[in-house]
Amino acid sequence: MTVEAVHCEIDGAVALVTIDRPAKLNAVTQEMSHRLVEVIEALNDDDAVRVVILTGAGERAFSAGSDIRTLDAYATPWDFRNRTDYCDAIRACRKPVIAAVNGYAFGGGLETALSCDIRLASSTATFAAPEITLGWIGGGGMSAFLAASVGPSNAAVMLMTGEPVDAATALRWGLVSEIVEAADLLPRARAIADVIAKRPPIAAETAKANLHAAANMPQDAAIRYERDLQTVTFATEDAREGRAAFAEKRVGIFHRR
């Protein structure tokens, strides 16, 4: 599956989605935004795909966010408000999504990374919420997800100064899980994806749904919800296969049932 400036390669149970506009730091145009939504939604409906890796083409950028030069093409602020938002699509994806951040993750690029479940960074990655330098703020979940990842004070520094933070700071603040050399970034993302892809897919997708719910519910309600989800997954054929494989000391084979 290939679309202009957005490419998707499926290898086994893992899909690699690449934002491919390196000459413009992988800045996303309106058309690219629509394409990203289409690609993510197609992967969401493909039962053969169990994990998605999202990255940017080239060595300089994961994504510099929306192409600012195209924003004035919206007829009205209300059209801008109701634009197709690829970050919404990424967050709505049931499959686990891994961000392989290989350079600048600025503005919408940072929001894109924040919309993923697991974030890995190359040693040259930098992260910024620079919208304030242009007179506005992010609108793809920037404040909520940044504060949840790095804490309110660190989020305030990024949101109110617009200044970038390097990969080491991002790791220390909890924005990313690991830093690896650029050449090792996609292999490391693939290694994690391969492990997740071997897990029962209903359980993996449910774990993702449970994490999202836990972030938005009071603790007691979140625990009750988790117990309900545990009961649902426990009743699946995959869970029965998992118990049988454990008893028989063999590797389980899971079929999303």
Secondary structure, DSSP 8 states (H G I E B T S, - for coil): -EETTEEEEEETTEEEEEE--GGGTT-B-HHHHHHHHHHHHHHHT-TT--EEEEEESSSSEEE--B-GGGGGGSSSHHHHHT---HHHHHHH-SS-EEEEE-SEEETHHHHHHHHSSEEEEETT-EEE-GGGGGT----SSHHHHHHHHH-HHHHHHHHHH---EEHHHHHHHTS-SEEE-HHHHHHHHHHHHHHHHHS-HHHHHHHHHHHHHHTTS-HHHHHHHHHHHHHHHHTSHHHHHHHHHHHHTS-------
